[in-house]
Amino acid sequence: MALPRIYAGRRRRLLWLLVANGFAQAVAGLLIALGLRQALGRAPDAPPPWSVLVAVAALGLVILVLRIREARDAERLGQDYVTRVRLRIFDRVAFRPGRGGAGGRWGVTMTRLISDLSSLRNWVSLGIARSIVAGIACSGLLVGLAFLSPLSAGVLAGVVIAAGLATAALTPRLRAIVRESRRRRGRLANNLGEKILASRTIHHLGRTRDERARVRSHSRRMTDALVRRMAIGSALRSLPDAMLPLAVAGLAWAAASSPRAAAETVVAMLLLGLVVDALRDLTRSWDHRLAFEEARRRIEVVLGGERLREASDAVELPDGGPLALRFARVTVEGTLRDFDGEVAAGERVLVVGPTGSGKSTLLALAARLFDPDSGRILLDGLDARDLRLDSLHGAVQLVSPELPLLRGTVAENVGYGGFDAGPDWLESVLRACGLDEPSAALPEGPVTRVEEQGRNLPQGVRARVSLARAAAIGPRLLLIDDPTFHHDREARRALEAVLALGPVTCLVAGASAAEARGFDRVWSLDDAGPRAVTRSGVDEGSAISG
């Protein structure tokens, strides 16, 4: 997935409007110059050319209106482009494979992407848009001046060429400093983000002073890089102003050789001001371009990463009761190898084994959080990769700490899963999970506020809210990968109540077969083991009660 093209969709129309705007500004500037030339070239005893002066004033207002329209169109262009990029990043994040706990660094990455998106917007709105208008206006003014005073046009062309050569000379150094400053800023963001999340650990281990010194050191290096960037960037942006005195002297010399020196001087100075203003926009645009290059590189890394793909001919999962699940020679490098296992529709299976044996991997594969390196996962005989993702996720739900709660209320989190469910069903799910009434952990019952990732809730309550969110969808296959359900009595009771709401196939990750009461079978994954050892005839009783 690459960045969207700038010249596409409604942006194509905005770009052409900016082109027209540039031509209009050039024409208006030349007409003002012609009017002033005519007014100043009149005989001393001639009456004031009021019509010409009124026309010049009106053309000044036209330029003002054109500048305002340029700013509006440029901002629309930049915001439209950034919105498209933002949506592509969102799609990329939504479909990224859920292997392990990669979400911690992802939050920091998204924080850094905010700065990158700002650089994209600056380049499109303040870079491309202004370059188009300023480039056309500058060229048009020089061409028009060449007809009025070729010598003055030559002087201004020399100023433009000199500014271009100086920009080319400064570019390599500025590009290197832009890269360094962004790298320093990224390192500081990574370090600070990690340390804030682990602030209690740092304080508990007595390393607060050391980490504070590290943040200060990173900040100092970033500041040095940003100061150097600002210095060279300021030099680049100030090139037109630095060349202004030389241009004034050259134009005065050129005008002095004309028989209409006063008129030629005024016209030349007016056009010089317009050209220098355009050059300022062009040099600023180049600064935005260099920042855009670095931002684009980082965003393309994000967009080019691994992602879940939905087949072009993907189908809906047929309606029905509990799903049958089958793993057919599934291999995930480092975890599973040629794994075979089958869960009949409506069965309750406990998956046990030591840490790292592949329990969480199996459940994540069943939910299609990622795809195996080889093999197939079949749902009612259909390959999961052949199913529409929204259809699959509407039938298969995973409860795991890797799928955290969202900010809002308990009821909003539950309703986020069952967004199209009726109020009676949501109420029954809340009741089954013990979330319908106020309690010590939920002082306001279902309207209790939930902070980011549910950090303000006890672990057992978080597990019950996650279970209710999954149950609200009415899944046909329920996957439980949370140890809380094995040691928290209220969470165990909530799972029993949810399973009693209707027929559903259930796969639960556990620590040992001692937790197997109430399950139809046990899959035991050992250290050697990509193999599943199946036990049948487990004692019947409540779902997972001890």
C-alpha positions in Angstrom: 0.0 0.0 0.0 1.6 3.3 -1.2 0.8 6.9 -0.5 -2.1 8.2 -2.6 -1.4 10.3 -5.7 -1.7 14.0 -5.2 -3.1 14.6 -8.6 -6.2 12.5 -8.2 -9.9 12.9 -7.4 -11.1 16.3 -6.3 -7.5 17.4 -5.7 -7.1 17.5 -9.5 -9.7 20.3 -9.7 -8.0 22.2 -6.9 -4.6 22.0 -8.6 -6.0 23.4 -11.8 -7.7 26.2 -9.8 -4.3 27.0 -8.3 -2.8 27.1 -11.8 -5.5 29.5 -13.0 -4.9 31.6 -9.8 -1.2 31.9 -10.6 -1.9 33.1 -14.2 -4.5 35.5 -12.8 -2.1 37.0 -10.3 0.6 37.4 -13.0 -1.9 39.2 -15.3 -3.1 41.4 -12.5 0.4 42.4 -11.6 1.4 43.2 -15.1 -1.8 45.3 -15.6 -1.0 47.2 -12.5 2.5 47.8 -13.8 1.2 49.0 -17.2 -1.3 51.3 -15.5 1.3 52.9 -13.3 3.7 53.2 -16.3 0.9 55.0 -18.2 0.0 57.3 -15.3 3.6 58.2 -14.5 4.4 58.8 -18.2 1.9 61.5 -18.7 2.8 65.1 -19.4 3.4 67.3 -16.3 0.4 69.6 -17.2 -2.0 66.8 -18.1 -4.9 66.1 -15.7 -4.6 63.1 -13.3 -5.6 59.8 -15.0 -8.3 59.0 -12.5 -9.6 56.1 -14.5 -6.2 54.5 -14.6 -5.7 55.0 -10.9 -9.1 53.5 -10.0 -8.3 50.5 -12.2 -4.9 50.1 -10.5 -6.7 50.1 -7.1 -9.3 47.7 -8.3 -6.5 45.3 -9.5 -4.9 45.5 -6.1 -8.2 44.3 -4.6 -8.3 41.5 -7.2 -4.8 40.4 -6.1 -6.0 40.4 -2.5 -9.0 38.2 -3.4 -6.8 35.9 -5.5 -4.4 35.5 -2.5 -7.3 34.6 -0.2 -8.7 32.1 -2.7 -5.2 30.6 -3.1 -5.0 30.1 0.7 -8.4 28.5 0.8 -7.8 26.1 -2.1 -4.3 25.3 -0.9 -5.7 24.3 2.6 -8.4 22.3 1.0 -5.8 20.5 -1.1 -3.6 19.7 1.9 -6.4 18.6 4.2 -8.0 16.4 1.5 -4.6 14.7 0.9 -3.8 14.2 4.6 -7.3 12.8 5.1 -6.7 10.2 2.4 -3.3 9.3 3.9 -4.8 9.1 7.4 -7.5 6.7 6.2 -4.9 4.5 4.5 -2.9 4.4 7.8 -6.1 3.5 9.6 -6.8 0.7 7.1 -3.3 -0.5 7.5 -3.5 -0.5 11.3 -6.9 -2.2 11.2 -5.6 -5.0 9.0 -2.2 -5.5 10.6 -1.5 -9.0 11.8 -2.0 -9.4 15.6 1.1 -11.4 16.3 2.1 -11.1 20.0 2.1 -7.9 21.9 3.3 -5.4 19.3 0.8 -2.8 20.4 3.1 -1.0 22.8 5.5 0.4 20.3 2.6 1.0 17.9 1.2 3.8 20.1 4.6 5.6 20.0 4.7 5.1 16.2 1.3 6.6 15.8 2.3 9.6 17.9 5.3 10.2 15.6 3.1 9.8 12.6 1.1 12.9 13.7 4.2 14.9 13.0 4.8 13.2 9.7 1.2 13.9 8.6 1.8 17.6 9.5 4.8 17.6 7.2 2.7 16.1 4.4 0.1 18.7 4.9 2.7 21.5 4.9 4.2 20.2 1.6 0.9 19.9 -0.2 -0.7 23.1 1.2 2.3 25.4 1.6 4.7 23.7 -0.7 3.0 22.4 -3.9 0.2 24.9 -3.9 2.4 27.9 -3.4 5.0 26.6 -5.8 2.4 26.4 -8.5 1.0 29.9 -7.9 4.4 31.5 -7.2 6.1 29.8 -10.0 3.5 30.8 -12.6 3.2 34.3 -11.3 7.0 34.8 -11.2 7.4 33.5 -14.7 4.5 35.6 -16.0 5.9 38.7 -14.4 9.3 38.2 -15.9 7.9 37.6 -19.4 5.7 40.7 -19.2 8.6 42.8 -17.9 10.7 41.6 -20.8 8.3 43.4 -23.2 8.4 46.6 -21.1 12.1 46.7 -20.2 14.3 43.8 -21.3 17.2 45.1 -19.3 15.1 45.2 -16.0 13.8 41.7 -16.9 17.4 40.5 -17.2 18.3 41.9 -13.8 15.3 40.2 -12.2 16.0 36.9 -14.0 19.5 37.1 -12.6 18.1 37.4 -9.1 15.9 34.4 -9.6 18.8 32.3 -11.0 21.1 33.3 -8.1 18.4 32.3 -5.6 18.0 29.0 -7.3 21.8 28.3 -7.3 22.0 29.3 -3.6 19.1 27.0 -2.8 20.8 24.1 -4.6 24.0 24.7 -2.6 22.2 24.7 0.8 20.0 21.7 0.0 22.4 18.8 0.9 23.2 20.3 4.3 19.6 21.1 5.0 18.5 17.6 4.0 21.0 16.0 6.3 20.0 18.2 9.2 16.3 17.6 8.6 17.0 13.8 8.8 19.1 14.2 11.9 16.5 16.4 13.7 13.7 14.0 13.0 15.8 11.0 14.1 16.6 12.8 17.4 13.0 13.7 17.9 12.0 10.1 17.2 14.5 8.8 19.8 13.3 11.2 22.4 9.6 10.3 21.7 10.4 6.6 21.9 12.3 6.9 25.2 9.9 9.3 26.8 6.9 7.3 25.8 8.4 4.0 27.1 9.5 5.6 30.4 6.1 7.3 31.0 4.3 3.9 30.6 6.9 2.3 32.9 7.1 5.2 35.4 6.1 3.1 38.4 8.8 0.5 37.6 11.4 3.3 37.3 10.4 4.9 40.6 10.3 1.5 42.3 13.8 0.6 41.2 15.2 4.0 42.1 16.2 5.0 38.6 14.2 8.2 38.3 17.3 10.4 38.5 19.1 8.4 35.8 16.2 8.4 33.4 15.7 12.1 34.0 19.3 12.7 33.0 18.8 10.6 29.9 15.7 12.6 28.9 17.7 15.8 29.4 20.6 14.5 27.3 18.2 13.4 24.4 16.5 16.8 24.6 19.8 18.7 24.4 20.9 16.7 21.3 17.5 17.3 19.7 17.6 21.0 20.5 21.1 21.3 18.9 19.8 19.6 15.7 16.7 21.7 15.6 18.7 24.9 16.1 21.0 24.0 13.2 18.0 23.2 11.1 16.4 26.5 11.9 19.6 28.4 11.1 20.0 26.8 7.6 16.3 26.9 6.9 16.2 30.6 7.8 19.2 31.2 5.5 17.2 29.5 2.7 14.1 31.5 3.3 16.0 34.7 3.6 17.7 34.4 0.2 15.3 36.7 -1.6 15.6 39.4 1.1 19.4 39.1 1.0 19.4 39.7 -2.8 16.9 42.5 -2.6 19.4 45.4 -2.3 21.5 44.1 -5.2 18.3 43.7 -7.3 17.2 47.3 -6.4 20.6 48.7 -7.5 20.5 46.7 -10.7 17.0 47.9 -11.5 17.8 51.5 -10.7 20.8 51.3 -13.1 18.6 49.7 -15.8 15.9 52.3 -15.4 18.3 55.1 -15.5 19.2 54.3 -19.1 15.5 54.7 -20.1 14.2 58.0 -21.4 11.3 57.5 -18.9 13.5 56.8 -15.9 10.9 57.7 -13.2 8.1 55.6 -14.7 10.4 52.7 -15.5 11.9 52.7 -11.9 8.5 52.6 -10.2 7.2 49.8 -12.5 10.4 47.8 -12.0 10.3 48.2 -8.2 6.7 47.1 -8.2 7.4 44.0 -10.2 10.5 43.4 -8.1 8.3 43.3 -5.0 5.9 40.8 -6.6 8.8 38.6 -7.8 10.6 38.6 -4.4 7.3 37.7 -2.7 7.0 34.8 -5.1 10.6 33.8 -4.5 9.9 33.7 -0.7 7.1 31.3 -1.3 9.3 29.1 -3.5 12.2 28.9 -1.0 9.8 28.1 1.9 8.3 25.4 -0.3 11.6 23.8 -0.7 12.1 23.6 3.0 8.7 21.9 3.3 9.7 19.5 0.5 12.8 18.3 2.4 10.7 17.6 5.6 8.1 15.9 3.4 10.7 13.5 2.0 11.6 12.2 5.5 7.9 12.0 6.5 7.0 10.1 3.3 9.8 7.6 4.0 8.5 6.8 7.4 4.8 6.6 6.4 5.6 4.3 3.5 7.4 2.0 5.9 4.1 1.8 7.9 1.9 1.4 4.8 4.3 -1.2 3.3 4.2 -3.6 6.3 2.5 -7.0 6.5 -1.3 -6.9 6.5 -4.2 -9.2 6.5 -5.7 -9.4 3.0 -9.3 -10.2 2.1 -9.7 -12.2 -1.0 -11.3 -10.4 -3.9 -13.9 -13.2 -4.2 -14.3 -13.6 -0.4 -17.7 -15.0 0.7 -20.0 -14.5 3.6 -20.0 -17.2 6.3 -23.4 -19.0 6.0 -25.8 -18.4 8.9 -26.3 -21.3 11.3 -25.6 -22.5 14.8 -22.3 -23.1 16.6 -19.2 -23.3 14.3 -17.1 -26.3 13.7 -13.3 -25.5 13.8 -10.5 -27.4 12.2 -6.7 -26.7 12.1 -5.3 -28.5 9.1 -1.4 -29.0 9.2 -1.0 -25.5 10.6 2.6 -24.2 10.9 3.7 -21.0 12.6 7.4 -20.7 12.7 8.8 -20.9 16.2 5.5 -22.1 17.7 3.5 -24.7 15.8 4.5 -27.2 13.2 2.0 -29.3 11.1 -0.6 -28.9 13.8 -3.9 -30.8 13.3 -7.0 -30.4 15.5 -10.7 -30.3 15.2 -13.5 -28.9 17.4 -17.0 -30.1 16.7 -19.8 -27.6 16.6 -21.0 -26.8 20.1 -18.0 -28.4 21.8 -16.1 -26.9 24.7 -12.4 -27.5 24.5 -9.6 -26.6 26.9 -6.2 -25.9 25.5 -3.4 -26.4 28.0 0.4 -26.3 27.9 3.4 -24.4 29.2 4.2 -20.9 28.3 5.2 -20.6 24.7 3.6 -23.9 23.6 1.2 -22.1 21.2 -2.1 -21.8 23.1 -2.5 -18.1 22.4 -1.3 -18.6 18.8 -4.0 -21.2 18.2 -6.8 -18.9 19.4 -5.4 -15.9 17.5 -5.3 -18.0 14.3 -8.9 -19.1 14.9 -9.9 -15.5 15.1 -7.8 -14.7 12.1 -5.7 -12.0 13.8 -3.0 -13.3 11.6 -2.5 -16.1 9.1 -0.3 -19.2 9.5 2.9 -19.7 7.6 1.3 -22.8 6.1 -1.8 -24.9 6.6 -5.4 -23.9 6.8 -8.0 -22.9 9.4 -11.5 -24.1 8.5 -14.8 -22.8 9.9 -17.7 -25.1 9.0 -15.4 -26.5 6.3 -14.6 -23.0 4.8 -11.1 -21.7 4.7 -10.9 -18.6 6.9 -8.9 -16.8 4.2 -11.9 -17.2 1.8 -14.3 -15.4 4.2 -15.1 -11.8 4.4 -13.4 -10.4 7.4 -16.5 -8.6 8.8 -18.5 -11.9 8.4 -15.8 -13.9 10.2 -15.5 -11.4 13.1 -19.2 -11.3 13.4 -19.1 -15.1 14.1 -15.8 -15.5 15.9 -14.9 -13.5 19.0 -11.7 -13.6 21.0 -11.5 -12.4 24.6 -7.9 -11.4 25.4 -5.9 -8.7 27.2 -4.4 -8.1 23.7 -7.8 -6.6 22.8 -8.1 -3.9 25.4 -11.1 -1.9 26.4 -11.8 1.6 25.0 -12.4 4.8 26.8 -16.1 5.4 27.5 -18.5 3.7 29.9 -18.9 0.0 30.6 -22.2 0.0 28.6 -20.6 1.8 25.7 -17.8 -0.8 25.5 -20.3 -3.6 25.5 -22.5 -1.9 22.9 -19.4 -1.3 20.8 -19.4 -5.0 20.2 -23.1 -5.5 19.8 -23.7 -2.2 17.9 -26.6 -3.7 16.0 -28.1 -5.7 18.9 -31.3 -4.9 20.6 -31.4 -3.3 24.1 -32.9 -6.5 25.6 -30.0 -8.6 24.4 -27.5 -6.1 25.7 -29.2 -6.0 29.1 -29.1 -9.8 29.3 -25.4 -9.9 28.5 -24.7 -7.2 31.1 -26.7 -9.2 33.6 -24.9 -12.5 32.7 -21.5 -10.8 33.3 -22.5 -9.1 36.5 -22.2 -5.6 35.1 -25.9 -4.5 35.3 -25.8 -3.2 38.9 -23.5 -0.9 40.9 -20.8 -2.6 42.9 -17.6 -1.7 44.8 -15.6 -2.1 41.5 -18.4 -0.4 39.4 -19.8 2.3 41.6 -22.1 3.5 38.8 -22.9 0.1 37.3 -22.9 0.0 33.5 -22.4 3.8 33.2 -19.1 3.6 35.2 -16.4 5.4 33.2 -13.6 3.2 31.6 -10.2 4.9 31.2 -7.8 4.0 28.4 -7.4 0.2 28.1 -9.5 -0.1 31.3 -6.6 0.7 33.6 -9.0 2.1 36.3 -10.8 -1.3 36.6 -9.7 -4.3 38.5 -8.4 -7.2 36.4 -11.4 -9.4 37.0 -13.8 -6.6 36.0 -11.8 -5.8 32.8 -12.1 -9.5 31.9 -15.9 -9.5 32.4 -16.4 -6.3 30.4 -14.3 -7.8 27.6 -16.4 -11.0 27.7 -19.6 -9.0 27.6 -18.3 -7.1 24.6 -17.6 -10.3 22.8 -20.9 -11.9 23.9 -22.9 -8.9 22.7 -22.1 -9.8 19.1 -23.7 -13.2 19.6 -20.6 -15.3 18.4 -20.9 -18.8 17.1 -17.3 -19.5 18.2 -16.0 -18.0 21.5 -12.3 -17.9 22.2 -11.0 -17.2 25.7 -7.3 -16.3 26.1 -7.3 -14.6 29.5 -5.9 -16.4 32.7 -8.3 -14.2 34.7 -11.1 -16.7 34.0 -9.2 -19.4 35.8 -8.5 -17.7 39.1 -11.2 -15.0 39.4 -14.5 -16.5 40.8 -16.7 -13.7 39.4 -15.1 -14.0 35.9 -15.6 -17.8 36.0 -19.3 -17.3 36.9 -19.7 -14.7 34.1 -18.3 -17.2 31.5 -20.7 -19.9 32.7 -23.6 -17.5 32.4 -22.5 -16.3 28.9 -22.2 -19.9 27.7 -25.7 -20.6 29.0 -27.2 -17.7 26.9 -27.2 -19.9 23.8 -25.4 -22.7 21.9 -21.8 -21.7 21.0 -18.5 -23.5 20.3 -15.9 -22.5 22.9 -12.1 -22.8 23.0 -10.4 -21.8 26.2 -6.6 -21.4 26.8 -5.6 -22.7 30.3 -2.5 -23.6 32.3 -3.2 -27.2 33.1 -5.6 -30.1 32.7 -6.6 -29.6 36.4 -9.0 -26.9 35.1 -10.8 -29.3 32.8 -14.1 -29.8 34.6 -17.0 -29.0 32.4 -15.0 -29.3 29.1 -15.7 -31.9 26.5 -12.1 -32.4 25.6 -8.6 -31.2 26.4 -5.8 -30.3 24.0 -2.5 -30.6 25.6 0.5 -28.8 24.0 3.9 -29.8 25.3 7.2 -28.2 24.9 8.0 -30.5 22.0 4.8 -29.9 20.7 3.1 -29.0 17.7 1.0 -32.0 18.5 -2.4 -31.9 20.2 -3.0 -34.7 22.7 -6.7 -35.2 23.2 -8.5 -36.4 26.3 -12.1 -37.3 26.2 -14.7 -38.0 28.9 -13.8 -35.1 31.1 -16.1 -34.7 34.1 -19.3 -32.9 33.2 -20.4 -30.1 35.3 -20.3 -26.3 35.3 -18.3 -24.7 32.5 -15.0 -24.2 34.3 -15.9 -24.2 37.9 -13.3 -25.7 40.3 
